[in-house]
Amino acid sequence: MLQIEIKSSFVELGNFLRQFSEDRNTKNASVLQNDLFFHDFEDLITLSQSHNGWFTPEHVYFSIQSWAKALTEDNLNNWINPYDFSNTTTKKVGLVLAGNIPLVGFHDFLSVLISRHDVLVKTSSNDQYLLKFLAKYLIAIEPKLNSKITFVEGKLEGFDAVIATGSNNTARYFEYYFKDKPSIIRKNRNSVAILNGQESFEDLVLLGEDIFRYFGLGCRNVSKLFVPKGYNFDNFFKAMYEYRDVIKYEKYANNYDYNKAVFLMSNFQLLDNEFLTIKEDSSYASPISSVFYEFYDNLEELNSRLLTETEQIQCIVSNCFAQNSVAFGQTQQPKLWDYADNVDTLAFLSKI
């Protein structure tokens, strides 16, 4: 199947997704296959939180809009132009997907197909429906894709290569099980922010987006702050107040109550604003509703440390205090060429 046909299908998918936003769903008569799919997708968005309590309509719509912005012809061309798949021998690539945030595995799904391979997808039980729906839409647009997309319910078998995402514990299983095949195995990572105390209020409000989007469940969510000695958290907490409604979600509130109680029973010193706790801790992975922080003496030493611990870090948010840092508020809006774990998926797929 020609790459141009596959690319065109994803451009049409982008047109379809652009109809859906939290403010209003607007049916566009020019979008292909709308009569078959528009209302069913509205229903699926509404039902998503019943499938996974963390998948609120707000966050599902955010994910949909992020992909709607990404799936344009210009973006796809800019992404794939550096690679040559013209002589690709089609392989079967297995995907073992995570389910922590809506459509978290879509980039791998897109990458396999755009590189002209066939995809075998094992979805997470936490995110079973959204990707399958989008796959049906793609097949309706381009029926040739039907033979290239397979969803697997049981054991993943018959693949030539694999991309698997999970925890540090499951990664050990993946590394053993997939040891004889070309693979990308993704483990736990977290994102950090470097502050120097000169950030504007607007910067800190945007940092709240990096912390609270998807309730902090994504690897691109900031779970750790690095702040200078003597840092005053008053402005930080004032900015975080913009996100106070997060405590209205029962699952988040339950985690806040539980994790705060655990910290207090352990006699940890906390700063707290009744919906977010921050705790001084050297770890990168903080529990839901909490952010860890650590003091630094100078930025050069901090950057050297972060370089040595790069395998634990997904993104670094700052006002350019670190190499390849992400701007405040942008962690959950990666470009197509912003690869998870900084591993170039298309380069891997071009060589299998």
Buried (B, 14 or more C-beta within 10 A) or exposed (E): BEBEEBBBBBBBBBBBBBBBBBEEBEEEEEBBBBEEBBEEBBEBBEEBBEBBEBBBEEBBBBBBBBBBBBBBEEBBEEBBEEBEBEEBEEBBBBBBBBBBBBBBBBBBBBBBBBBBBBBBBBBBEBBBBBBBBBBBBBBBBBEEBEEBBBBBEEEBEEBBBBBBBBEEEBBEEBEEBBEEEBBBBBBBBBBBBBBBEEBEEEBBBBBBBBBBBBBBBBBBBBBBBBBBEEBEBEBBBEBBEBBEEBBEBEBBBEBBEEBBEEBEEEEEEEBBBEBBBBBBBEEBBBBBBBBBBBEBEEBEEBBEEBEEEEEBBBBBBBBEBBEEBBBBBBBBBBEBEBBBBEEBBBEBBBEB
